[in-house]
Amino acid sequence: MTEENTTLTQTTKQEAPVKDAFLPEASDILENSEITEIHRHHTDPDYSAGNIRVLEGMEAVRKRPGMYIGGTGQAGLHHLVWEVVDNSIDEALAGHASVIVLNMYEDGSISVFDDGRGIPTDIQEQTGKSAMEVIFTVLHSGGKFDKKSYKYSGGLHGVGISVVNALSEWTEVKVWRDGSIFEQSFRRGEKYSEMTVTEGDDRTGTYIRFKPDAEIFPETEFSYEILAKRLRELAFLNKGIKIILRNKALRKCYSFEYAGGISSFVEFLNESKNPIFKDVITFTKEKDGIEVDVAISYNDSYAEQFFAFVNNVNTIDGGTHVVGFRSALTKVFNKYLKENPDILGKNKGKVDDIKFITDDTREGIIAVLSIRVPEPQFEGQTKGKLGNPEVRGIVDQIVNEELYDYFEQNPSIARPVMEKVLLSMQAREAAQKAREITRRKTALEGGGLPGKLADCSEKDPAKSELFIVEGNSAGGSAKQGRDRRTQAILPLRGKILNVEKTRLERVLNSDTIRDLINAIGTNIGKDDFDIEKARYHKIIIMTDADVDGAHIRTLLLTFFFRYMPQIIEKGYLYAAQPPLYKLKRGKVERYAYSDEEKDKLLAEVFENSDKVVLQRYKGLGEMNPEQLWETTMNPETRTLKKIRADDETEADRIFSILMGEKVEPRRNFITTYAKQVRNLDI
């Protein structure tokens, strides 16, 4: 089986290309005789001190890389870049750098340059070696253990750049400072050459180029989309800093620079949506040395987009700052409603019966929370969650005070937002009733699996596949042609509900979507979804290769992105690739999955003979069960495309454009990308 990756992203023109951005490159227990006897039985003369191994320095990193970068998959690979970039950003935060440049090279290496002060190169007193060599070859070394060099920093453990070096096949460093140019190279964490010094000029900066080690990483190719997403975030978070990303092989180069900071970030996220008020609510305040920067907007959609950062680190798993923010948000809306009951109109006498919860305030919100903490306590080296207990109260207090004051001073903005939250509360209550009805119905029907589902006999999710098939005809062929041990079939009749324009309670009332949810087994919703209950670890969308098929596929992708994003994150979602053509001459038959493949087969296999019978498949139902198995379902011969969302921000934007209410962005999108469309069925 071959698998290709397809991402829920598109290259956009949000950032202007840059023409020239290239820069260089227990003793009491043992008294019990019974226990002692057990210990005697488990004595192993071959297990002794000789079996104990002490891993030191870079060897420990290479032996257990997951302890330092979270794993050796895509996230771990890109974490190498973040460690280097974060150092450059820390230079900018300290006021010493204004430009950061990343270059992606054809050999799989990547370089990061900044115009900061340059890595120190003088002799480090504790080791007697140059500071440059120490930083790259000694764990827990760096300039961030005191607060003289960096007031705020994302890197506090002193293992970042040395870990990058340890996990790279080679690393090259070039530093401009003190009127000289300092260069040194490393191999798999160890010094490869001595530091050289040549005469330079008055420029300052640091250039680091490294190539991930294929002995550590199964895949060493960096994703342009993943890099672009993170660099765009950093540019938003640090207004006035220019960050350039360049891939010479792909001929892509973008410059990220935003004068409005996180306010510009919210505006960017809102571009394809309908904000319910024009201005972005922003405020910045410092308390006890902790800076809190907030930008908030609301739109008429039903999805939440919330980003939280600590010293520029994207805390994707939340933490005390997120708890404080959401607690404050709920308090503000409850307080404002109590103080302004007229918002309820004729029902204002019932104000004491209404109490918002956090989920009510999250529908349609776009918010960015960026805080700077002198001593952040992150959980793990990958810094996905903040643990500082004092931060919760500070963020709660600041957001509570500032946002409430803003609403008091801007009632024209407060009123539509309050109305939005009220509708969200009512929808939540309706959705809860819908869930209860669904559960009762499921119990009465005695199980929960939909009647249309032809399930597989395998009970191990890792060995099970679910084909979501367009149409009863194709569903029938798929049921007959499948491997009944491992392949389940769920046929869909017609187009499913467009969840982009729909609240949760209506989603739950859709029979088709309920069937899909019950078949997968995870449920949906913030409190109910459980990825561990997924009944299949391959969920394959199989639709016709025409306009209707593409539309159904997009509707399904929208559903998974909005209501089951963890399915995508886990890598469980795929798209089947049925053939477009069948070519036959005599007893010779071939299938083509693209126009290019068809032309190649005609030229190389059939020698452009006029006796070739060419059949164009417009629907899966045109294939008999044997053909459908052979071309699209057989794990030995099929091609699947894994669905990934490397840039969730961009994916959100595209789903909003394609499936949202606004017509103009959709028209512009179609106009822009019309020339890139292939196999258009008219």
Secondary structure, 3 states (H helix, E strand, C coil): CEEEEEECCCCCCCCCCCCCCCCCCCHHHHCCHHHHHHHHHCCCCCCCHHHCCCCCCHHHHHHCCHHHHCCCCHHHHHHHHHHHHHHHHHHHHCCCCCEEEEEECCCCCEEEEECCCCCCCCEECCCCEEHHHHHHHCCCCCCCCCCCCCCCCCCCCCCHHHHHHHCEEEEEEEEEECCEEEEEEEECCEECCCCEEEECCCCCEEEEEEEECCCCCCCCCCCHHHHHHHHHHHHHHCCCCEEEEEECCCCEEEEECCCCCHHHHHHHHCCCCCECCCCCEEEEEEECCEEEEEEEEEECCCCCEEEEEECCEECCCCEHHHHHHHHHHHHHHHHHHHHCHHHHHHHHHHHHHCCCCHHHHCCCEEEEEEEECCCCCECCCCCCCECCHHHHHHHHHHHHHHHHHHHHHCHHHHHHHHHHHHHHHHHHHHHHHHHHHHHHHHHHHCCCCCCCCECCCCCCHHHCEEEEEECHHHHHHHHHHCCCCCEEEEEECCCCCCHHHCCHHHHHCCHHHHHHHHHHCCCCCCCCCCHHHCCCCEEEEECCCCHHHHHHHHHHHHHHHHHCHHHHHCCCEEEECCCCEEEEECCEEEEECCHHHHHHHHHHCCCCCCCCEEEECCCHHHCCHHHHHHHHHCCCCCEEEEEECCCHHHHHHHHHHHHCCCHHHHHHHHHHHHHHCCCCCC
